[in-house]
Amino acid sequence: MRKKKKLDIGLDVKKPKGDCNSDKCPWHGHLKIRGRVLQGKVVSDKGSDTAVVEWNYYNYIPKYERYERRKTRMPVHSPTCIGARTGDIVTIGECRPLSKTKRFVIIEKRNIQGV
């Protein structure tokens, strides 16, 4: 079996140091990244090759002239070469549907811990 080389996915992100044999990896497989690129915090990594990423935002309520805090939680594919764990800040990119709920994949693990 030939060793797969790391691909250029077309985004300004660091390539992972690890290696994997998954076809669902944007770096070592055949997965194309297109669409939105977001950042968030991994709140769960209990699933098999799955992580739950969360980010917070504010929503304005005109009646009360106040803001409320809201959060978005999204299941994403977590390649083994990146090794994202709970508490890591990650960059995720949109891809084709990988399962019933997963449409994003982790493309980079940031150096910031627990923000």
N, C-alpha and C positions, 0 to 999 in steps of 0.2 A: 504494500500500500504506500502510495506516495504521500509525503508530508505536505499538508496544505499550507500555503503561504498566507500571511495576513493581508487582507484586502484593504483598499482605500474606500471607505464608505461615503466619501464626499462631504464630510462634515469636519469641522475643526475641533476634534476631540482626540484624546490620547489613546493609543492602541493598548490593549490589555497585555500584561506580561505572561499570563497563563495561556494554556492551549486547550482546545476541546475538539471533539469530533462531531458536534451537532450540526445538522443541516439548518436548524433554526437560529443559528448564531450569525449576526451580521458581519463578524470579522472572519470566521473560519468556515461558514456555510454559504448558502445561496439566498439569504434573506436581504431584500432591498429595503432601505429606509427612505420613506417619502412622507411628506405632510408635516405635521406638527412635531416640534422638539421641545420638551418640557423638562423642568427640574423639580425634584421632590425628595421626600425622606422615606426610606424604607421602614414601614411599621410592622411588617410581618414577612418572614421568609420560610414559613413552615411547609408550604406546598412543594411538590416535586417540580423543580425548574420554574417555580412561580414565586413572585414577591408581590406584596401589596404596597404601592407607593401613594403617599398622601401629601397634599399641599394645601395651605390655608389662603383665604382671600377674604376681602370685606365686601359686603353688599349694602348699598345705601337704601334706607327706607324713607321715602319722602314725607309720609304722614307724620312721623316722629322726628324727622330731621336728624337721624342718628344712623350709625353704621352697625351692622351685626357681623360677627365672625362666622364664616362658613368654611367647610373643608371638602375636598374632593379626594376620594379613595379609588384607586384604579389597580386592578390586577394586571401585572406585566410579566413577560417572559424574562427569566434571569439565567443567562448563559453561565456555565460552570467556569469559563475562563475569566470572567469578571469577578465572581465570588462576592456578590453584594450580601451584606448581613443587616440585621435590624439595627437602625440608628444611622446608617450610612446615607449621605446625600448623593443622589444619582441623577444622571441625565438619561431621559428616555426618549425614544423616537418612534414615530408611527410606522407601521408596516402592514402587511396583509393580515387577515384574520388567522391567528394561530390556533385558536380553540373557540369555544362558545363565547367566552368573555374576554380573551386576551387579544388586543390589537396593537399593543406597544411592546417594545423590547428595551432592556437596559443596554445602553451603548457606552456608558462611562461611569466609573465610580469616582466621585470627587474626593479630595483630601480632607475636606471639612468633616469633622465628626460631631454628631449629636446636636445640630442646630435646630 
